[in-house]
Amino acid sequence: MPHLVQMDKKYTNKGMVMIGAEVQNSSPEAIAKIANSHKLKFTLTKGIRGPRLSNGIPHTAVFDVKGNLVFNGHPSNPATEKAIKDALKDATPPSTDSAGNSFFNKPKYLVDERTWTNTDGKTLKAAMVSLNGKTGKFRFPNGRTFNYDITKLSEDDQSLIKEKAASTEDKGDQEAEKNKFKF
């Protein structure tokens, strides 16, 4: 797994998109534990559909920008990295918006990644993506999202969420007022 993490770090900003596929029927908890322990930033999925490429684990399939399979083998094989480099030759650099933010940058959150505590004293590390009534949408460091009733969080955490939500609404109101008469 460490070599995949390194590969992801090395090539993501050059346009590579890495997707990990778990194919051993592990529990979601076991998958999350491994993803968190290795601080994975790439997407993980449970199972895959498509042609069987190999019986070996781990296994790497490299596709070029047109979706053609250009390499199929073990990730530690030196040909893997060469195939990635060759496939990225035709990749366009990550796009940026008018503010200079890369498509690959970390998404904007209502509350950045932190440790949350529930009323039972249990903790978890996640960012808060959005709030809809009393339900917060959270995102684990590995990218997996989940919904959670914020009334089950500590009073401090609830206060922080309310403060951030109010701040976001105020910014939205200010932008709307500023753009009110633009044509």
C-alpha positions, 0 to 999 in steps of 0.5 A, a space after each residue: 500500500 505505501 508504494 500506491 500512496 507514493 505513486 498517488 502523491 507523485 502523479 496526481 497533480 500531473 493528471 493521474 486519477 488513482 482508484 483502489 478496488 477492494 476485491 477480497 470481500 472485506 468489511 467496510 470497517 476493515 477497509 476504512 481502517 486500512 485507508 485511514 492507517 495509510 492516509 489514502 487520498 485516492 478513491 476506494 471502491 468495494 469491488 469492480 466490474 469489467 474484464 478480469 485482468 489478473 488473479 494477483 493482488 495487488 494489481 495495477 491497470 493503467 489507462 491512457 487519457 482515451 481510456 485504453 488499457 496500456 499496462 496490466 501488472 503488479 504495481 512494483 513492476 518498473 513498467 508500471 511507472 513507465 506506463 503511467 509516465 507515458 499515459 500522462 504525456 497526453 494528459 492536460 495539466 489540471 484545470 484551474 478556475 479564475 481564482 487559480 484553484 486547481 481541480 485537484 485541490 481539496 474541496 471547500 468544506 463547511 468545517 475543515 477536517 477535525 476530530 468530532 466528539 459525540 455525546 457518548 464521548 466517542 470521536 471520529 476524524 472528518 470534515 463537514 461538507 454541508 448541513 441540511 437541517 439537523 443532518 450534517 454530511 461529513 467526509 472521512 480523510 479517505 473520501 467516503 461521505 456519510 450523514 450524521 445527526 448533529 444533535 448527537 454531537 457534543 455541545 461544543 461541536 454543535 456550536 462550531 457548526 452553527 457558527 460556521 453555518 451562520 458565517 456561510 449564510 452571511 457570506 452568501 447574503 453579502 454576495 447576493 447584495 453585492 451582485 443585486 444590480 449586476 447585469 
